[in-house]
């Protein structure tokens, strides 16, 4: 009975605002970093979803992302002898087509085909890796501090409302 009275509506609302603001700002950060990223047909900025869970024992606000966000965040190192490690060529080929990547002529004036361009980009990533842009961390560090007090206030309000009902205040 007591759990039914304690719903944490205010806390849930603030956590949803946090998740929504984080997602919006992270999308903007991805665009600023030049990550109009695709995997298959899905752009990372279009496939994000949020989830807020409040059950009285734990409170979570999370964002669901395609797995490759980790590569954008942390980057990848060069393969260094790991001959088996190559970026997924189908993903690179799709990216070359969708981005679009405009090929430049080589020293002899030849323009690489999309297949050749895919190989060249894959080889460069294999040999040199890619640098992470840390957009998720930047967004987290910008957004979270703005919500610490708001979450505390929402919890205080929810518990105060419960106590008022419970003790008939």
C-alpha positions, 0 to 999 in steps of 0.5 A: 500500500505504501509503495502505491502512494510513493510514485516518484512522478517528479523524479521520473519527469526530471530524469526524462528531461535529463535523458531528452536534453542529453540526447538532443545535445549529443546529436548536436555534438555528433553533427559538430564533430562531423559524424553523420554516421551510418551503419546499414541504413541507420544514421546514429543520430536518428536511431537513439532512444531514451529510457527512464526507469523508476521503481522505488529502488533504483532510478535510471536514465539511459540512452540506447545507441548503435554499438559503433558509437564507441568507435566515435567516442574512443577511436581505434588504434592502428592494427599493429600486427593484428592482420585479422583486424580490418574495419567492416568494409560493407560499413565503409562502402555504405559510408562512402556512398552515403556521406558522400566521399568525393574521391581525389585523383591520384598522382597519375590523375586516376580517380578511384572507384567506390570499391577502391576508395573503400579499400583505401579508407579501410587500409588507412584505418587499419594502419593508423586507426581513428581518433575518438572525438569524445562527444558522449563524454563532452555532452555528459560533462555539460548536461549532468551537473545541471541536473544534480540539484533538480533531481535532488529537489524532485526526490525531496518533493516526491518523498515530502508528498508521500510523507504528507499522505502517509502521516495525514499532514 
